[in-house]
Amino acid sequence: MPSDDQAKHAVEVKSLQKIQSEVEHINKIALSVDCVIFGFDESKLKVLLIRSDLKDFSDKWSLLGDLVFPNEDLEAAAYSILKKRTGLSDVYLEQVYTFGGVTRHPAGRVVTVAYYSLINVQHHKLNILDNELHWHDVKTVTDLAFDHQQIFETSLQQLQKRVQEHPLGFNLLPKKFSLRDLQNLYEAILDLKMDRRNFRKKFFSMDFLVDLKEMETDVTHRPGKLYKFNFDKYDKKKKKMIGIDF
C-alpha cells in the first residue's frame, strides 16, 4: 500500500494532455523579444530607441521589440524584429535576461526576453526610420515605456561587465587607433574617468596591442602613436583571461 507521501506525489503528476489544456485555456501568456542596441559614436555610448506607438505610452521612447510567433525560435525572432524595425541584419545579438513582471504590459501577461548588441554607429546605417527611430546618449535615457527602463539598465550593466571580462570594444575602433581613442571608448562604456597611466599600463600588460610605428595625423591635439589589436593572439589566450580590472 502506498504511503501518504507517495499518494500525494501521484496526485501532483500531470499528463501531457492536462498540461496542453492549461497552456491553451489557463496560462494565456504571450512571449516577446526586446532588443537593446548600444552604439559607440563621437566618443559617446548611445542606445537605439523608437517612439512608442501605443496610446498608453504616448510621447515615450521604447526599446525595439515585438511578440514572438508560435512557430519562431527566440533568437530568430530577435533578429527578425531588429531587421523589421531598423533594416539592420549584420548585428550580433546576445541574450541578457528574461523579464516577467505580471503587470509589465497593458495588454495582458507578456514575458519578454532581452537581447543586446554593441556596434559602431558609423558602420551600421539605419535603413528604416519609422516611429522616430533615433540614437540617444545613454546618460539621457529616463522613464522609458513599459518596463524598458529596467531592461535598458540591466543590459547596460551586463555590457559593462562583459567589456571588463574581455576586450570586446576593439571592434568599435578603426583598424588603426591611438591609446586616447581606446581610453575614450572604455570611459564611455563604463561611465568612468580613468587614470591615463594606469589604463595604458593595464593594456600593455595584456600584450594584445601592436605598435604600428605610425603617428596620428590631422588631429588638434598632440599626435599619438597608432596601434592595432592582435585578434589572433587574443583568440589563443582568451580562455585564460581573468578580466580587465579597472
C-alpha positions in Angstrom: 0.0 0.0 0.0 1.5 3.4 -1.0 2.5 5.8 1.8 0.8 9.2 2.2 3.8 10.9 0.6 3.6 8.6 -2.4 -0.1 9.2 -2.8 0.4 13.0 -2.7 3.2 12.7 -5.3 0.9 10.7 -7.6 -1.8 13.4 -7.4 0.7 16.1 -8.4 1.8 14.3 -11.6 0.2 15.9 -14.7 -0.5 14.2 -18.0 0.7 15.8 -21.2 -2.9 16.4 -22.2 -3.5 18.2 -18.9 -0.5 20.5 -19.5 -1.6 21.2 -23.0 -5.0 22.1 -21.8 -3.6 24.5 -19.2 -1.4 26.1 -21.8 -4.3 26.6 -24.2 -7.0 27.7 -21.8 -5.5 28.8 -18.5 -1.9 30.0 -18.9 -2.5 32.6 -21.6 0.9 34.2 -21.6 2.4 35.9 -24.6 6.1 35.9 -25.3 8.0 38.9 -26.7 11.6 39.9 -27.5 13.2 43.3 -26.9 16.5 44.4 -28.5 18.8 46.8 -26.7 21.2 48.1 -29.4 24.1 50.1 -28.0 26.2 52.2 -30.3 29.5 54.0 -30.0 29.6 57.3 -31.8 31.5 60.6 -31.3 33.2 59.2 -28.1 29.7 58.6 -26.6 27.8 55.4 -25.8 24.3 55.6 -27.2 21.2 53.4 -27.4 18.7 53.0 -30.2 15.2 53.9 -29.2 11.9 54.2 -31.0 8.9 56.3 -30.2 6.1 54.2 -28.7 3.0 53.8 -30.9 0.8 52.7 -28.0 -1.7 55.2 -26.6 -0.8 54.2 -23.0 2.7 55.4 -23.6 2.2 58.3 -26.0 5.3 60.5 -26.3 7.5 58.0 -24.5 10.5 56.2 -26.0 10.9 52.4 -26.0 13.2 49.7 -27.0 12.9 47.7 -30.2 10.5 44.8 -29.6 7.5 42.7 -30.7 5.7 39.5 -29.9 7.2 36.1 -30.9 5.2 34.0 -33.3 4.3 30.5 -32.1 6.5 28.9 -34.8 9.5 31.1 -34.2 12.7 30.4 -32.2 13.6 33.1 -29.7 16.9 34.1 -31.4 15.3 34.1 -34.9 12.6 36.4 -33.6 15.1 38.8 -32.2 17.0 39.1 -35.5 13.7 39.3 -37.4 12.4 42.1 -35.2 15.6 44.0 -35.4 15.6 43.8 -39.2 12.0 44.8 -39.4 12.4 47.8 -37.2 15.8 49.1 -38.4 16.9 47.3 -41.6 20.0 46.0 -39.7 20.9 42.4 -40.4 24.6 42.2 -39.7 24.5 42.7 -36.0 25.4 40.1 -33.3 22.8 39.8 -30.5 23.4 38.2 -27.1 20.7 37.2 -24.7 20.6 39.2 -21.5 17.7 38.3 -19.2 14.1 37.4 -19.0 11.6 39.9 -17.6 8.2 38.5 -16.4 6.5 41.1 -14.2 2.8 40.3 -14.1 1.7 43.9 -14.9 4.6 44.8 -17.2 2.4 45.1 -20.3 -1.0 46.8 -20.5 -2.3 44.2 -23.0 -2.0 41.3 -20.5 0.6 38.8 -19.3 3.6 39.2 -21.6 7.0 37.7 -20.8 9.9 39.3 -22.7 13.4 38.1 -23.4 16.0 40.9 -23.8 18.9 40.8 -26.2 21.7 43.4 -26.6 24.4 44.3 -29.0 27.2 46.8 -29.3 28.0 48.4 -32.7 29.9 51.3 -34.2 27.1 53.7 -35.3 29.1 54.9 -38.4 29.5 51.3 -39.7 25.7 50.4 -39.4 23.3 52.6 -41.4 19.7 52.5 -40.3 17.5 51.7 -43.3 14.1 52.2 -41.6 13.2 55.4 -39.7 9.6 54.8 -38.9 8.2 55.9 -35.5 11.1 58.3 -35.0 13.9 55.9 -34.6 16.9 57.7 -33.0 20.2 57.2 -31.2 20.2 58.6 -27.6 23.1 59.2 -25.3 22.7 56.6 -22.5 23.2 59.3 -19.9 19.9 61.0 -21.0 17.7 57.9 -21.1 15.0 58.0 -18.4 11.4 56.9 -18.0 11.0 54.6 -21.0 7.7 52.9 -21.9 6.7 49.6 -20.3 9.4 48.3 -18.0 12.0 49.2 -20.7 14.0 51.4 -18.3 14.7 48.3 -16.2 15.6 46.3 -19.3 17.9 49.0 -20.6 19.7 49.4 -17.2 20.1 45.7 -16.8 21.5 45.4 -20.3 23.9 48.3 -19.7 25.2 46.7 -16.6 25.7 43.4 -18.5 27.6 45.2 -21.3 29.8 47.0 -18.7 30.5 43.6 -17.1 31.4 42.0 -20.4 33.8 44.6 -21.6 35.7 44.2 -18.3 35.9 40.4 -18.8 37.0 40.6 -22.5 38.3 43.4 -24.7 35.2 43.4 -26.9 35.4 47.1 -27.7 38.1 46.9 -30.2 35.6 46.0 -32.9 34.2 49.6 -32.5 37.6 51.3 -33.2 39.3 51.9 -36.5 41.9 49.3 -37.5 44.5 51.8 -36.5 43.8 53.6 -33.3 45.5 55.7 -30.6 45.6 55.0 -26.9 43.5 58.1 -26.5 40.8 56.5 -28.8 40.9 53.3 -26.7 40.6 55.1 -23.4 37.7 57.3 -24.7 35.9 54.1 -25.7 36.2 52.4 -22.3 35.4 55.6 -20.4 32.2 56.0 -22.5 31.0 52.4 -21.9 31.9 52.2 -18.2 30.9 55.9 -17.5 34.2 56.1 -15.6 37.1 58.6 -15.7 40.3 56.6 -15.8 43.9 57.4 -14.9 45.8 57.7 -18.1 49.0 56.0 -16.9 47.2 53.1 -15.2 44.9 52.5 -18.2 47.8 52.2 -20.6 49.8 50.0 -18.3 46.8 47.6 -18.0 46.5 47.2 -21.7 50.2 46.9 -22.4 50.4 44.2 -19.8 47.8 42.1 -21.7 50.2 42.2 -24.8 47.4 42.5 -27.4 48.4 45.8 -28.8 50.7 46.0 -31.8 52.7 49.2 -32.2 52.4 50.2 -35.9 55.3 52.7 -35.8 53.0 55.3 -37.1 51.6 58.6 -35.7 48.2 60.2 -35.8 47.7 62.9 -38.5 45.2 65.7 -38.8 44.4 65.9 -35.1 44.0 69.0 -33.0 45.9 67.6 -30.1 49.5 66.2 -29.8 49.7 63.3 -32.3 49.9 59.9 -30.6 51.2 56.5 -31.7 48.9 54.2 -33.7 48.2 50.6 -32.7 46.2 47.7 -33.9 44.6 44.9 -31.9 46.2 41.4 -32.2 43.0 39.3 -32.6 45.0 36.1 -33.3 46.8 36.4 -30.0 43.6 37.2 -28.2 41.8 34.1 -29.6 44.6 31.9 -28.3 44.7 33.5 -24.8 41.0 34.4 -24.2 40.1 31.3 -22.3 42.9 32.1 -19.7 41.9 35.7 -19.3 40.7 36.7 -15.8 39.3 40.0 -16.8 40.3 43.7 -17.0 40.2 45.2 -13.6 39.8 49.0 -13.9 
